[in-house]
Amino acid sequence: MCHKCGYENKCCKERTCAPTPISKPTTIKKSGCYCLTRDICGPIIIAHKNVELDLNCHQVHGKGEQAAISATDVNNVTIKNGSVVSTLPGNGVVLTNVKGFVLDDLAVSDCNRGLWIQDSSIGKVTCCRFYDNTNSDVDEGSAVVSVINSSCIDFEDVEVCGNTKQLVEFDGREDRDGIVTVVRSNGVNFENCKSSNNFLANDNSNMALYMIAFSSDCLVRNCQANENKTPLDETTFGSAVFGIHLLVSNNCVVEHFQACKNKMGVAIFFFGMRLFDSNNCLVSH
């Protein structure tokens, strides 16, 4: 059975593989449909365009710092229906220079970077859960879920829960990335997403559940950031947990956003913004 954030995955049903079966670590070099027949200790590397990878309710376990599943310099990739785990400092799913992708019905846990999308475009992430990951990278934009230098990517029904973001130093300053981070990207949208019960291990700094920096035309709609925690207390000056941190970004919209019961919480913080709009947001502590 597949599980997401402690809940049974109602969508995940094992099937008999009709496509090309995979039962061991594999580099996919031909277009086509591929299907796991068992849990494997990865990695799976997608090295060709037009690939559909069905995990078939099985698990891919990453090894070392290598991603459990990765795709680089390819088009039209689908990864769906299963679990991805790793052992720190390993990563979950990494997409680099991928045009046209779908990630659907995935549960990603115990990774450093649960999902890393870079230099990619025209993608959709749906019905996915990222939980029990611990991110402590120093790279700009590093988070449990990161979108870097990318465009036209939609997140729908994505839950990020029970993760830890460690404080690190980057270029001599405290890291202000978030659990979910978007940097230098355009048209990245979040709808019906939840960020809950995450631990932001910051120390005299600001960290966010959703961090959008140096980006444009981004939308956050019908999303929640609730019951997230930090070791800080009211005596710590200049520190907070932000629901959304918008930094030097243009034409961004926040609609129907809820931020409740976050310790030392600030619902929406923006700096250096142009053409920002928000409405129907609920805030409580």
C-alpha positions as CSV (number, residue, x, y, z in Angstrom):
1,M,0.0,0.0,0.0
2,C,1.1,3.5,-0.6
3,H,0.8,6.2,2.1
4,K,1.0,9.9,2.0
5,C,1.5,12.0,5.2
6,G,0.2,9.2,7.3
7,Y,-2.9,8.7,5.1
8,E,-3.5,5.7,2.8
9,N,-3.2,6.7,-0.8
10,K,-6.7,6.1,-2.3
11,C,-5.4,6.5,-5.8
12,C,-2.6,4.0,-5.7
13,K,-3.5,0.6,-7.1
14,E,-0.9,-1.9,-8.1
15,R,-1.4,-3.4,-11.5
16,T,0.1,-6.0,-13.7
17,C,2.7,-4.3,-15.9
18,A,1.8,-4.1,-19.6
19,P,4.5,-1.6,-20.4
20,T,8.2,-2.3,-20.2
21,P,8.8,-3.8,-16.7
22,I,11.6,-2.4,-14.4
23,S,12.8,-4.5,-11.5
24,K,16.3,-2.9,-10.8
25,P,18.2,0.4,-11.1
26,T,17.7,1.6,-14.7
27,T,18.7,4.3,-17.1
28,I,15.9,4.7,-19.6
29,K,17.3,5.4,-23.1
30,K,14.2,4.8,-25.2
31,S,10.8,6.5,-25.5
32,G,7.9,4.5,-24.1
33,C,6.0,3.4,-21.0
34,Y,7.8,1.8,-18.1
35,C,6.4,0.1,-15.0
36,L,8.0,-1.0,-11.7
37,T,7.3,-4.6,-10.7
38,R,8.9,-4.4,-7.3
39,D,10.5,-2.0,-4.8
40,I,14.0,-1.1,-5.9
41,C,17.1,0.6,-4.5
42,G,17.5,3.1,-7.3
43,P,18.4,5.2,-9.1
44,I,16.1,5.5,-12.1
45,I,17.6,7.9,-14.7
46,I,15.4,9.2,-17.5
47,A,17.7,9.9,-20.4
48,H,15.3,10.1,-23.3
49,K,12.2,12.1,-24.3
50,N,8.6,10.9,-24.3
51,V,8.8,8.6,-21.2
52,E,6.0,7.6,-18.8
53,L,7.3,6.0,-15.6
54,D,4.6,4.2,-13.5
55,L,5.9,3.3,-10.1
56,N,3.0,0.9,-9.8
57,C,2.6,1.6,-6.1
58,H,6.2,0.5,-5.5
59,Q,9.1,2.4,-3.9
60,V,12.3,3.8,-5.4
61,H,15.0,4.2,-2.7
62,G,17.8,6.6,-3.5
63,K,21.5,5.9,-2.9
64,G,24.0,8.4,-1.6
65,E,23.7,11.9,-2.9
66,Q,22.3,10.8,-6.2
67,A,18.6,11.4,-6.8
68,A,16.3,8.4,-6.5
69,I,14.6,9.5,-9.8
70,S,16.1,12.1,-12.2
71,A,15.5,13.5,-15.7
72,T,17.9,15.8,-17.6
73,D,17.7,17.5,-21.0
74,V,14.6,15.7,-22.1
75,N,11.0,16.5,-23.1
76,N,7.6,15.0,-22.2
77,V,8.2,13.0,-19.0
78,T,5.5,11.6,-16.7
79,I,6.3,10.1,-13.3
80,K,3.4,8.7,-11.2
81,N,1.8,6.4,-8.8
82,G,4.3,5.4,-6.0
83,S,6.8,6.3,-3.3
84,V,10.2,7.9,-3.4
85,V,12.5,7.7,-0.4
86,S,16.2,8.3,0.2
87,T,18.8,8.4,3.0
88,L,20.3,11.8,3.8
89,P,21.9,13.6,2.1
90,G,20.1,11.9,-0.9
91,N,17.5,13.6,-3.0
92,G,14.1,12.5,-4.2
93,V,13.0,13.6,-7.7
94,V,15.3,16.0,-9.7
95,L,14.3,17.5,-13.0
96,T,16.9,19.6,-14.9
97,N,16.1,21.2,-18.3
98,V,12.9,19.2,-18.8
99,K,10.2,20.7,-21.1
100,G,6.8,19.2,-20.5
101,F,6.4,17.0,-17.4
102,V,3.8,15.6,-15.1
103,L,4.4,14.4,-11.6
104,D,1.3,12.7,-10.2
105,D,0.3,10.7,-7.1
106,L,3.8,10.6,-5.6
107,A,4.8,10.3,-1.9
108,V,8.3,11.6,-1.3
109,S,10.0,11.2,2.1
110,D,13.3,11.0,4.0
111,C,15.2,13.1,1.4
112,N,17.3,16.3,1.5
113,R,15.6,17.8,-1.5
114,G,12.2,16.2,-2.0
115,L,11.7,17.8,-5.4
116,W,14.1,20.0,-7.3
117,I,13.0,21.5,-10.6
118,Q,15.6,23.7,-12.5
119,D,15.7,25.2,-15.9
120,S,12.5,23.5,-16.8
121,S,9.1,24.5,-18.2
122,I,5.5,23.5,-18.8
123,G,5.0,21.2,-16.0
124,K,2.3,20.0,-13.6
125,V,2.6,18.5,-10.1
126,T,-0.6,17.0,-8.8
127,C,-1.8,14.9,-5.9
128,C,1.7,14.6,-4.4
129,R,2.9,14.6,-0.8
130,F,6.3,15.6,0.6
131,Y,6.8,14.5,4.2
132,D,9.6,13.8,6.8
133,N,12.3,15.4,4.6
134,T,15.1,17.4,6.1
135,N,16.8,20.1,4.0
136,S,20.0,21.7,4.9
137,D,21.7,22.6,1.6
138,V,23.5,25.9,1.2
139,D,22.5,26.4,-2.5
140,E,20.3,29.4,-3.3
141,G,16.7,28.3,-3.5
142,S,17.3,25.0,-1.8
143,A,14.2,23.6,0.0
144,V,12.1,20.6,0.4
145,V,10.4,21.6,-2.9
146,S,12.3,24.0,-5.1
147,V,11.6,25.6,-8.5
148,I,14.6,27.4,-9.9
149,N,14.9,29.3,-13.2
150,S,11.8,27.7,-14.5
151,S,8.4,28.7,-16.0
152,C,4.8,27.7,-16.4
153,I,4.5,25.1,-13.7
154,D,1.3,24.3,-11.8
155,F,1.1,22.7,-8.4
156,E,-2.3,21.3,-7.5
157,D,-3.4,19.3,-4.4
158,V,0.2,19.1,-3.1
159,E,0.8,18.7,0.6
160,V,4.1,19.4,2.3
161,C,4.0,18.2,5.9
162,G,6.3,17.2,8.8
163,N,9.5,18.4,7.1
164,T,12.4,20.2,8.6
165,K,14.3,23.1,7.1
166,Q,17.7,23.7,8.8
167,L,19.3,27.1,9.1
168,V,22.4,27.4,6.9
169,E,24.7,30.2,5.8
170,F,24.7,31.4,2.2
171,D,27.0,34.1,0.9
172,G,27.7,35.3,4.4
173,R,24.0,35.8,5.3
174,E,21.4,33.7,6.9
175,D,19.4,31.5,4.5
176,R,15.9,32.8,4.1
177,D,14.6,30.1,1.8
178,G,11.5,28.2,2.7
179,I,9.9,24.8,2.8
180,V,8.6,25.5,-0.8
181,T,10.9,27.9,-2.7
182,V,10.5,29.6,-6.1
183,V,13.5,31.6,-7.4
184,R,13.9,33.5,-10.7
185,S,10.9,31.8,-12.2
186,N,7.8,32.9,-14.0
187,G,4.2,31.6,-14.0
188,V,4.5,29.2,-11.1
189,N,1.1,28.6,-9.5
190,F,-0.1,26.8,-6.4
191,E,-3.7,25.8,-6.0
192,N,-5.3,23.8,-3.2
193,C,-1.9,23.2,-1.5
194,K,-1.1,22.7,2.2
195,S,2.0,23.3,4.2
196,S,1.5,22.0,7.8
197,N,3.4,20.7,10.8
198,N,6.8,21.6,9.4
199,F,9.7,22.6,11.6
200,L,11.7,25.7,10.7
201,A,14.9,25.4,12.6
202,N,15.9,29.0,12.3
203,D,17.8,31.2,14.7
204,N,17.3,35.0,14.6
205,S,16.2,34.9,11.0
206,N,13.0,34.8,8.8
207,M,11.9,31.7,7.1
208,A,8.8,30.9,5.0
209,L,6.5,28.1,4.1
210,Y,6.2,29.5,0.6
211,M,9.1,31.6,-0.6
212,I,8.8,33.4,-3.9
213,A,11.9,35.5,-4.9
214,F,12.9,37.4,-8.0
215,S,10.0,35.9,-9.9
216,S,6.9,37.1,-11.7
217,D,3.3,36.2,-12.5
218,C,2.9,33.7,-9.7
219,L,-0.4,32.7,-8.1
220,V,-1.2,31.2,-4.7
221,R,-4.8,30.3,-4.4
222,N,-6.8,28.2,-1.9
223,C,-3.7,27.3,0.0
224,Q,-2.9,26.8,3.7
225,A,0.1,27.2,6.0
226,N,-1.0,25.9,9.4
227,E,0.5,24.7,12.6
228,N,4.1,25.0,11.6
229,K,6.8,25.3,14.3
230,T,10.0,27.0,15.2
231,P,12.3,26.9,18.2
232,L,12.0,30.7,18.6
233,D,9.9,32.5,21.2
234,E,8.6,36.0,21.7
235,T,11.9,37.2,23.1
236,T,13.8,36.7,19.8
237,F,14.0,40.0,18.0
238,G,13.5,40.3,14.2
239,S,12.4,36.7,13.6
240,A,9.3,35.1,12.3
241,V,7.8,32.3,10.4
242,F,6.2,33.6,7.2
243,G,3.2,31.9,5.6
244,I,4.3,33.5,2.3
245,H,7.4,35.5,1.7
246,L,7.4,37.5,-1.6
247,L,10.7,39.1,-2.3
248,V,11.4,41.4,-5.2
249,S,8.8,39.8,-7.4
250,N,6.3,41.2,-9.9
251,N,2.6,40.7,-10.6
252,C,1.9,38.1,-8.0
253,V,-1.5,37.2,-6.6
254,V,-2.6,35.5,-3.3
255,E,-6.2,34.5,-3.0
256,H,-8.0,32.6,-0.3
257,F,-4.8,31.9,1.7
258,Q,-5.1,30.6,5.3
259,A,-2.3,30.9,7.9
260,C,-3.2,29.6,11.3
261,K,-1.5,28.5,14.5
262,N,2.0,29.1,13.2
263,K,4.4,29.9,16.0
264,M,5.8,33.5,15.7
265,G,3.7,33.7,12.5
266,V,3.4,36.4,9.9
267,A,0.9,35.4,7.2
268,I,2.2,37.4,4.2
269,F,5.4,39.4,4.1
270,F,6.5,41.2,0.9
271,F,9.5,43.4,0.1
272,G,10.4,45.1,-3.2
273,M,7.1,44.1,-4.8
274,R,5.3,45.5,-7.9
275,L,1.7,44.8,-8.9
276,F,0.9,42.6,-5.9
277,D,-2.7,41.7,-5.0
278,S,-4.3,39.7,-2.2
279,N,-7.8,39.0,-1.1
280,N,-9.9,36.8,1.2
281,C,-7.0,35.7,3.4
282,L,-7.6,34.3,6.9
283,V,-5.0,34.8,9.6
284,S,-5.0,33.6,13.2
285,H,-2.5,32.4,15.8
